């Protein structure tokens, strides 16, 4: 019988991360266990500095944890070449699109991943063009990336990852800086993808539409939260920046 660990796209075992600073050490992640199953859509919430992006960096091998192990399809991942194989199938969409786009044109950026996977130039071009069409970006191929709007850059950065046909997506604050139209477009795209994903966001309305389970990081621990929140708001309240319920509110 296949274990949940073997069926997962990736899993984390006892991951701990601490940062040194002048005067001491701050633990960011403490003994974190987690598995992402195919088709699972997880929303990840937490205060700034709680370790959300650190978690993504550990998953993709961009940060070496103090202790713990990452597995990809049940196999331990330790070397750079093993993490490279994971990154080819677990796409990381960075919070700032400018950090992900480094070629002069959109087509070059989107074709870069398929080329690194061994596609021929013609195959990479066709894959890039099809990905752009799928995201409603047909005709963008010759546009200069630095002249795109913020929303367009976000969608192109997503295209660079989707062109590699990943098994899972890691999206770090994907709606930051987007206007309502671009946010809706991104929401529609993600809702149309069955690809397993973890989405970091403070936008609870967005998370409720693109995810079906929710987690938070509190005191270094990863734990479930707000699986059925009614609404989100901010006010002067001990839990004002977290999803919460008012017991005396009507259903």
C-alpha positions in Angstrom: 0.0 0.0 0.0 1.3 3.5 -0.9 1.9 5.7 2.1 0.8 9.4 2.1 4.5 10.3 2.1 5.0 8.4 -1.2 1.8 9.8 -2.8 2.7 13.4 -1.9 4.4 15.6 -4.5 6.7 16.7 -1.7 6.9 16.4 2.0 8.8 18.1 4.9 10.0 16.2 8.0 11.0 18.0 11.2 12.2 21.1 9.4 13.7 23.8 11.7 15.2 27.1 10.7 16.8 29.8 12.8 18.4 33.1 11.8 21.4 34.5 13.7 21.4 38.2 14.3 23.4 40.6 16.5 22.6 39.6 20.0 21.1 36.2 19.5 19.3 33.6 17.4 15.6 33.7 16.3 13.9 30.5 15.5 11.6 30.9 12.5 10.4 27.3 11.8 10.3 24.7 14.5 9.9 21.0 13.8 7.6 21.5 10.8 6.0 18.4 9.1 3.9 18.8 6.0 2.9 17.0 2.8 1.4 18.4 -0.3 -0.8 15.9 -2.2 -1.7 16.1 -5.9 -4.6 18.4 -6.4 -4.4 19.9 -2.9 -4.9 23.7 -2.7 -3.5 25.2 0.5 -3.7 28.8 1.6 -0.9 29.9 3.9 -1.4 32.9 6.2 0.9 34.4 8.8 2.2 37.7 10.0 5.1 39.3 8.2 8.3 37.6 9.3 6.6 34.5 10.6 8.5 32.2 8.2 6.1 31.8 5.2 8.7 32.6 2.5 11.3 30.8 4.5 9.2 27.6 4.2 9.1 28.0 0.4 12.8 28.5 0.3 13.3 25.3 2.3 11.0 23.3 0.0 12.9 24.4 -3.1 16.4 24.0 -1.6 17.2 27.7 -1.7 17.7 27.6 2.0 19.3 24.9 4.1 17.4 24.2 7.3 19.1 23.7 10.6 17.6 20.3 10.7 15.0 18.2 8.9 14.5 16.6 5.5 12.7 17.4 2.3 11.3 14.5 0.2 10.2 14.6 -3.4 7.8 11.8 -4.3 9.0 10.0 -1.2 12.7 10.2 -1.9 15.0 12.3 0.3 16.3 15.4 -1.5 19.8 16.5 -0.3 22.1 17.5 -3.1 21.8 20.5 -5.4 21.1 18.3 -8.4 18.3 16.6 -6.5 16.8 20.0 -5.6 17.2 21.1 -9.2 15.0 18.2 -10.2 12.4 19.2 -7.6 12.4 22.8 -8.8 11.7 21.6 -12.3 8.4 20.2 -11.0 7.6 22.5 -8.1 7.3 26.0 -9.6 8.0 28.9 -7.3 6.3 32.2 -8.3 8.2 34.9 -6.4 6.5 37.8 -4.7 8.2 40.4 -6.8 7.8 39.6 -10.5 10.8 41.6 -11.4 13.0 39.0 -9.6 11.7 36.3 -12.0 11.9 38.2 -15.3 15.3 38.8 -16.7 15.2 38.5 -20.5 14.4 41.4 -22.8 11.1 39.9 -24.2 8.2 37.9 -22.8 8.8 35.0 -25.2 12.4 34.6 -24.1 11.4 34.6 -20.4 8.6 32.0 -20.9 10.7 29.7 -23.1 13.7 29.7 -20.8 12.2 27.0 -18.5 11.3 24.5 -21.3 14.8 25.0 -22.9 16.3 24.1 -19.5 14.2 21.0 -19.5 15.8 19.9 -22.8 13.1 21.0 -25.2 14.4 22.0 -28.7 14.2 25.8 -29.5 11.1 25.2 -31.6 9.4 23.0 -29.0 10.2 25.6 -26.3 8.8 28.4 -28.5 5.6 26.5 -29.1 5.2 25.6 -25.5 5.8 29.3 -24.5 3.3 30.5 -27.0 0.6 28.0 -25.9 1.2 28.9 -22.3 0.7 32.6 -23.1 -2.5 31.8 -25.0 -3.8 29.7 -22.1 -3.3 32.7 -19.8 -4.9 35.2 -22.1 -1.6 36.7 -23.1 -1.6 35.9 -26.8 0.3 38.6 -28.6 2.6 39.4 -25.6 5.5 37.3 -26.9 7.5 40.3 -28.4 6.7 42.8 -25.7 9.5 44.1 -23.6 9.1 42.8 -20.0 10.3 46.0 -18.4 7.4 47.9 -20.1 4.7 45.6 -18.8 2.2 46.7 -16.1 2.5 45.2 -12.6 -0.4 42.9 -13.3 1.0 41.8 -16.7 4.4 41.1 -15.0 2.7 38.9 -12.4 0.9 36.9 -15.1 4.1 36.5 -17.2 6.0 35.4 -14.2 3.3 32.7 -13.6 3.6 31.8 -17.3 7.4 31.2 -16.9 6.5 28.6 -14.3 3.5 27.0 -16.0 5.5 26.5 -19.2 7.5 23.9 -17.3 4.3 22.0 -16.6 4.9 21.7 -12.9 3.2 19.2 -10.6 2.9 21.9 -7.9 2.9 25.6 -7.5 4.3 27.8 -4.7 2.9 31.3 -5.0 4.2 34.1 -2.7 1.7 37.0 -2.3 0.5 36.8 -5.9 -2.0 39.6 -5.6 0.3 42.2 -4.1 0.1 45.4 -6.1 -2.6 44.1 -8.5 -5.7 46.2 -9.4 -9.1 44.6 -9.2 -9.1 43.5 -12.9 -5.7 41.8 -12.7 -6.6 40.2 -9.4 -9.8 38.7 -10.9 -7.9 37.5 -13.9 -5.3 35.7 -11.7 -8.1 34.2 -9.6 -9.8 32.9 -12.7 -6.6 31.3 -14.0 -5.8 29.6 -10.7 -9.4 28.4 -10.3 -9.0 26.7 -13.7 -5.9 24.8 -12.6 -6.0 21.6 -10.7 -2.3 21.8 -10.1 -1.4 21.3 -6.4 -0.5 24.6 -4.8 0.4 26.5 -1.7 -0.5 30.2 -1.8 0.9 32.7 0.6 -1.5 35.7 1.0 -3.0 38.1 3.5 -5.9 38.5 1.1 -8.5 36.2 2.7 -11.1 36.7 0.0 -8.6 35.6 -2.7 -7.5 32.6 -0.6 -11.1 31.5 -0.1 -11.5 31.4 -3.9 -8.3 29.6 -4.9 -7.7 27.3 -2.0 -9.7 24.6 -0.1 -7.7 24.3 3.1 -5.8 26.8 5.2 -2.7 26.9 7.4 -0.9 29.4 9.4 2.5 29.7 11.1 2.4 30.6 14.7 5.5 30.6 16.9 7.4 28.6 14.3 4.7 25.9 14.0 2.7 25.1 10.9 -0.9 24.4 11.9 -4.4 24.4 10.3 -6.5 27.5 10.6 -9.8 29.0 9.4 -11.2 26.2 7.3 -14.6 27.9 7.2 -14.2 31.6 7.8 -17.2 33.8 7.3 -15.5 37.1 6.5 -12.3 39.0 7.2 -11.8 42.4 8.6 -9.3 44.5 10.6 -10.0 46.4 13.8 -8.5 47.0 17.2 -8.7 43.5 18.5 -6.3 41.0 20.1 -6.8 38.8 17.0 -7.4 41.6 14.5 -4.8 40.5 12.0 -5.9 36.9 12.0 -9.0 35.1 10.8 -11.4 34.6 13.7 -15.0 34.2 14.6 -17.4 36.1 16.8 -19.4 33.5 18.7 -22.4 35.8 19.2 -22.7 36.7 15.5 -25.6 35.0 13.7 -24.7 32.3 11.2 
